[in-house]
């Protein structure tokens, strides 16, 4: 399991918790933190004992985006490749990511949020695509933003660089639930555990389909869907799921064995 001074990684049952841990820097995304996040996601992806990832942060700010002090001091180094890989993680990973966000979620922080598959925000959180304020366009996060909320909405938020609140984030699909801050961790943790305890075989098939179908024609996507669906119909997990439904009990997934 990866470790880093700016990241805390822990395992709770089948949930891998990845926590941004630079509260004194508003969890700004330094090169080191980006690389640590990538390593932590890769570790979770390759661990059969992990069914879902819970992404959260220490402190009153989820993430303020790029570490501007580092960027001004060192200029572009190898971070562009790391950013491209990090801000497309939601398109590549087969383990669902649940994000729990609080306080400001800005720039690259919003990019992380857009790469989560399920998102919960604390009441009073605020959001913004603020790169234009410092003379930058959000190239590396724009694709994920457009996927979540549509290109036209993503462009409006980019061009205005305005700050918006949880009610709008909920309305445009950026987050799925809003909770009181004291309930944020419990709500997100419960969601992550619910997802993590679904059939690993079926979850992998579904996420594989979503990630591959994005770049395919409808006919190609249909072929992939048919092949995966046939495999699920023939699987022990599907047989167990049907039996458990009929017997009114929780399924015991063979693919967990």
C-alpha positions as CSV (number, residue, x, y, z in Angstrom):
1,X,0.0,0.0,0.0
2,X,1.5,3.4,-1.0
3,X,2.5,5.9,1.6
4,X,3.3,9.6,1.3
5,X,3.7,12.6,3.7
6,X,0.8,14.4,1.9
7,X,-1.5,11.4,1.5
8,X,-3.0,8.9,4.0
9,X,-4.1,5.5,2.7
10,X,-6.0,3.0,4.8
11,X,-8.2,-0.1,4.2
12,X,-11.7,-0.5,5.8
13,X,-13.1,-3.9,4.7
14,X,-13.3,-3.7,0.9
15,X,-13.0,0.1,0.8
16,X,-9.6,1.7,0.2
17,X,-9.7,5.2,1.7
18,X,-7.4,7.8,0.1
19,X,-7.1,11.0,2.1
20,X,-5.5,14.3,0.9
21,X,-3.3,15.3,3.8
22,X,-1.9,18.8,3.1
23,X,-4.4,20.9,5.1
24,X,-1.8,23.6,5.8
25,X,-1.6,24.1,2.0
26,X,-5.3,23.7,1.4
27,X,-4.6,20.3,0.0
28,X,-3.0,22.0,-3.1
29,X,-1.9,19.5,-5.7
30,X,1.9,19.5,-5.7
31,X,3.7,17.2,-8.1
32,X,4.5,14.9,-5.2
33,X,0.9,14.7,-4.2
34,X,-0.3,14.0,-7.8
35,X,2.2,11.2,-8.1
36,X,1.2,9.8,-4.7
37,X,-2.4,9.9,-5.7
38,X,-1.7,8.0,-8.9
39,X,0.3,5.3,-7.0
40,X,-2.5,5.0,-4.5
41,X,-5.2,4.6,-7.2
42,X,-3.0,2.0,-9.0
43,X,-2.5,0.1,-5.7
44,X,-6.3,0.0,-5.1
45,X,-7.0,-1.0,-8.8
46,X,-4.6,-4.0,-8.5
47,X,-5.9,-5.2,-5.1
48,X,-8.6,-7.9,-5.4
49,X,-9.5,-7.2,-1.7
50,X,-10.6,-3.7,-2.7
51,X,-14.0,-3.2,-4.2
52,X,-14.3,0.6,-4.1
53,X,-12.2,3.7,-3.4
54,X,-13.2,6.5,-1.0
55,X,-11.5,9.8,-1.7
56,X,-11.6,12.5,1.0
57,X,-9.5,15.2,2.5
58,X,-8.3,16.6,5.8
59,X,-9.0,20.1,6.9
60,X,-11.6,22.7,5.9
61,X,-10.7,22.7,2.2
62,X,-11.1,19.7,0.0
63,X,-8.6,20.9,-2.6
64,X,-7.6,24.4,-3.8
65,X,-6.1,23.0,-7.1
66,X,-2.6,23.2,-8.4
67,X,0.2,24.2,-6.0
68,X,0.8,27.7,-7.4
69,X,3.9,28.4,-5.3
70,X,5.5,25.3,-6.7
71,X,4.4,26.0,-10.2
72,X,5.9,29.6,-10.1
73,X,9.2,28.4,-8.5
74,X,9.9,25.3,-10.7
75,X,7.8,25.8,-13.8
76,X,6.5,22.8,-15.8
77,X,8.5,19.7,-15.1
78,X,7.1,16.2,-15.4
79,X,3.8,17.2,-13.9
80,X,1.9,17.6,-17.2
81,X,2.0,13.8,-17.8
82,X,1.1,13.2,-14.2
83,X,-1.8,15.6,-14.4
84,X,-3.1,14.0,-17.6
85,X,-3.0,10.5,-16.0
86,X,-4.6,11.8,-12.7
87,X,-7.4,13.7,-14.3
88,X,-8.4,10.8,-16.5
89,X,-8.3,8.2,-13.7
90,X,-12.1,8.0,-13.7
91,X,-12.1,7.0,-17.3
92,X,-9.6,4.2,-16.8
93,X,-10.0,2.6,-13.4
94,X,-12.3,-0.4,-12.8
95,X,-12.9,0.3,-9.1
96,X,-15.6,2.9,-8.5
97,X,-14.4,6.1,-6.8
98,X,-16.7,7.8,-4.2
99,X,-15.7,11.3,-3.3
100,X,-16.5,13.1,-0.1
101,X,-15.9,16.8,-0.4
102,X,-16.1,19.8,2.0
103,X,-15.3,23.5,1.9
104,X,-13.8,24.9,-1.3
105,X,-13.4,22.5,-4.2
106,X,-11.5,24.5,-6.8
107,X,-9.7,24.1,-10.1
108,X,-7.8,20.8,-10.0
109,X,-9.8,19.9,-6.9
110,X,-12.9,20.1,-9.0
111,X,-11.1,17.9,-11.6
112,X,-10.6,15.2,-9.0
113,X,-14.3,15.5,-8.1
114,X,-15.3,15.1,-11.8
115,X,-13.2,11.9,-11.9
116,X,-15.2,10.3,-9.1
117,X,-18.1,8.1,-10.0
118,X,-20.3,9.0,-7.0
119,X,-19.9,12.2,-5.1
120,X,-21.2,13.6,-1.7
121,X,-20.7,17.2,-0.6
122,X,-21.0,18.8,2.8
123,X,-23.5,21.6,3.0
124,X,-21.8,24.9,2.6
125,X,-19.2,23.6,0.2
126,X,-18.3,25.8,-2.7
127,X,-17.0,25.0,-6.2
128,X,-15.2,26.8,-8.9
129,X,-13.2,26.4,-12.1
130,X,-10.8,29.2,-11.2
131,X,-7.9,28.8,-13.6
132,X,-8.7,31.8,-15.7
133,X,-8.3,34.0,-12.7
134,X,-4.5,33.2,-12.7
135,X,-4.1,33.3,-16.5
136,X,-4.5,29.6,-17.2
137,X,-7.1,27.5,-19.1
138,X,-8.2,24.2,-17.4
139,X,-6.9,22.0,-20.2
140,X,-6.3,18.8,-18.2
141,X,-9.6,18.8,-16.3
142,X,-11.9,20.1,-19.0
143,X,-12.6,16.7,-20.5
144,X,-13.8,15.2,-17.2
145,X,-15.8,18.4,-16.5
146,X,-17.5,18.2,-19.9
147,X,-18.3,14.5,-19.3
148,X,-20.0,15.2,-16.0
149,X,-21.9,18.4,-16.8
150,X,-21.8,18.9,-20.5
151,X,-19.4,20.9,-22.6
152,X,-21.5,24.1,-22.7
153,X,-21.9,24.3,-18.9
154,X,-18.2,23.4,-18.4
155,X,-17.2,26.2,-20.7
156,X,-19.5,28.7,-19.0
157,X,-18.0,27.9,-15.6
158,X,-14.5,28.1,-17.1
159,X,-14.9,31.4,-18.8
160,X,-16.6,33.1,-15.8
161,X,-14.4,31.4,-13.2
162,X,-17.4,32.0,-10.8
163,X,-17.8,30.3,-7.5
164,X,-21.0,28.3,-7.0
165,X,-22.7,26.5,-4.2
166,X,-23.9,23.0,-3.4
167,X,-27.5,23.6,-4.7
168,X,-26.1,24.3,-8.2
169,X,-23.5,21.4,-7.9
170,X,-26.4,19.1,-7.2
171,X,-28.5,20.5,-10.0
172,X,-25.8,20.1,-12.7
173,X,-24.8,16.6,-11.6
174,X,-21.4,17.5,-10.1
175,X,-22.5,15.9,-6.8
176,X,-25.2,13.3,-6.2
177,X,-25.9,14.0,-2.5
178,X,-25.5,16.9,-0.1
179,X,-25.2,16.1,3.6
180,X,-24.6,18.1,6.8
181,X,-20.9,18.3,7.4
182,X,-21.1,16.1,10.5
183,X,-22.8,13.4,8.4
184,X,-20.4,13.7,5.4
185,X,-18.0,10.9,6.3
186,X,-20.8,8.5,7.4
187,X,-22.8,9.1,4.3
188,X,-19.9,8.7,1.9
189,X,-18.5,5.7,3.8
190,X,-21.8,3.9,3.7
191,X,-22.1,4.5,-0.1
192,X,-18.5,3.2,-0.6
193,X,-19.2,0.0,1.4
194,X,-22.5,-0.6,-0.4
195,X,-20.7,-0.3,-3.8
196,X,-17.6,-2.3,-2.6
197,X,-19.8,-5.3,-1.6
198,X,-21.5,-5.7,-4.9
199,X,-20.3,-8.6,-7.1
200,X,-16.7,-8.0,-8.1
201,X,-17.1,-9.9,-11.3
202,X,-20.1,-7.9,-12.4
203,X,-18.6,-4.6,-11.2
204,X,-15.5,-5.2,-13.3
205,X,-17.5,-6.1,-16.3
206,X,-19.7,-2.9,-16.0
207,X,-16.8,-0.6,-15.4
208,X,-14.8,-2.2,-18.3
209,X,-17.8,-1.5,-20.6
210,X,-18.2,2.1,-19.5
211,X,-14.5,2.8,-20.0
212,X,-14.2,1.1,-23.4
213,X,-17.5,2.2,-24.9
214,X,-16.7,5.9,-24.6
215,X,-14.4,5.8,-27.5
216,X,-16.4,3.4,-29.6
217,X,-19.2,3.7,-32.1
218,X,-22.6,2.5,-31.0
219,X,-22.2,-0.7,-33.0
220,X,-18.8,-1.4,-31.4
221,X,-20.2,-0.6,-27.9
222,X,-23.1,-2.9,-28.5
223,X,-20.8,-5.8,-29.4
224,X,-18.8,-5.3,-26.2
225,X,-22.0,-5.1,-24.2
226,X,-23.3,-8.3,-25.7
227,X,-20.1,-10.2,-24.9
228,X,-19.9,-8.9,-21.4
229,X,-23.6,-9.6,-20.8
230,X,-23.3,-13.2,-22.1
231,X,-20.4,-13.7,-19.7
232,X,-22.4,-12.5,-16.8
233,X,-25.4,-14.7,-17.6
234,X,-23.1,-17.7,-17.5
235,X,-21.4,-16.7,-14.3
236,X,-21.7,-18.1,-10.8
237,X,-22.3,-14.6,-9.5
238,X,-25.4,-14.2,-11.6
239,X,-26.7,-17.6,-10.5
240,X,-26.0,-16.7,-6.9
241,X,-27.7,-13.3,-7.3
242,X,-30.9,-14.8,-8.7
243,X,-30.9,-17.5,-6.0
244,X,-30.4,-14.9,-3.2
245,X,-33.2,-12.7,-4.6
246,X,-35.6,-15.6,-4.7
247,X,-34.6,-16.8,-1.2
248,X,-34.8,-13.2,0.2
249,X,-31.2,-13.2,1.6
250,X,-28.0,-11.4,0.9
251,X,-25.9,-12.9,-1.9
252,X,-22.5,-14.5,-1.2
253,X,-20.6,-13.7,-4.4
254,X,-18.4,-16.6,-5.6
255,X,-16.0,-14.0,-7.2
256,X,-15.2,-12.8,-3.7
257,X,-13.7,-16.2,-2.9
